[in-house]
């Protein structure tokens, strides 16, 4: 909302334009920096630098959204913004938000023209406001005109871009044309073929990135961290855990979301049965508790 300082000047205060994000998680899970995330970060940096439209696609559950949120510092932003909305004294603007200068927006399933028109500038303005707040301690859109629009935001990531209909995609193109920032559209496989039917938008796509599942090495590292395995000299236990890792890889195909669901069930079975060793039988029992489409 707009307030007034001691000199009578108006400035943006409180919730930064009435934005009210959901209460952030108190203990978000540790993010695993995989090869695919590093590739995504390099792709996003390139789109930011050259101010093109980038296209990212991949099957569900491989980690596209997690990578985008981590790159943009969305969870850090939500915690900082929550401090403002609750009236607490906010700390410094999170470093990841300052470095990436990236807004993340996910359209609703039935996003209307009006919703898209309002959401695009709002998502970018909140990042510009945060950068201005970091630089000046408050936001005065009448003095610092870049923060009044989207001038300090360098990248807009639109997740679930498949939800946007023809009009919505045209609105994205129009917003991109009117502002000097990069845009990344994230969607399911096939979105690249769909966008080819819109030459005005498709001609502005400068970079593309296909997001792939976890590799076997990364899956092994994830399992080791998640299971907190301790070294053992028992060859039988070592072999059992190695086979269990291979079983997880076979069942999930490296799908990040499916791995997380399966490991949650594994921990549940271990706790119920007071087991200390991960075995293929435990993994198979966990698999039976899930609905896994192939």
Secondary structure, 3 states (H helix, E strand, C coil): CEEECCCCCEEECCCCCCCCCCCCCCCCCCCCCCHHHHHHHHHHHHHHHHCCEEEEECCCCCCHHHHHHHHHCHHHHHHHHHHHHCCCCCCCCCHHHHHHCEEEEECCCCCCHHHHHHHHHHHHHHHHHHHHHHHHCCECCCCCHHHHCCCCCCEEEEECHHHCCHHHHHHHHHHHHHCCCEEEEEECCCHHHHHCCCHHHHCCEEEEEECCCCCHHHHHHHHHHHHCCCCCCCHHHHHHHHHHHHHHHHHHCCCHHHHHHHHHHHHHHHHHHCCCCCCHHHHHHHHHCCCCCC
